[in-house]
Amino acid sequence: MSTPAKRNSGLWPKMVHDFFGADFFDWEKDFWAPGKGVEMPSANVIENDKEFKLELSAPGFDKKDFKVEFNDGILNISAEKEHKAEEEKDNYRKKEFSYSSIRRSFTLPENILEDKIDAKYDNGILKVLIPKNDKVENKSKKAISVS
């Protein structure tokens, strides 16, 4: 039986907690100089007999923004997006820049087919399909007593 993980220890909802931080009155640390540079997207991991499925919540990106790499048993997923807006009128000129990036890594088991990993991005969700190798035998479970 698994225990659900607690995501937010404060009484504030997650959005308010992320914006203001844990200490609402510490303006210098959390508000004026935020420490967040890279967000970690929420992920669902689904496993069945034939494959693993990863679903990452990443709204606002395009499929060209993503970089998915597998190296030494680790699947690295990242995305970066830059947004520029310029407005020029008779007596003023306005430029805005914003950058957003996400990054997440997963350690994968040995029984996968790394050359068959596939990723698709649709409606703000990145779906990564990781097929399992049927020929690799799963080692039996062994209980080890602690003395």
Disulfide bonds with the S-S distance in Angstrom:
none
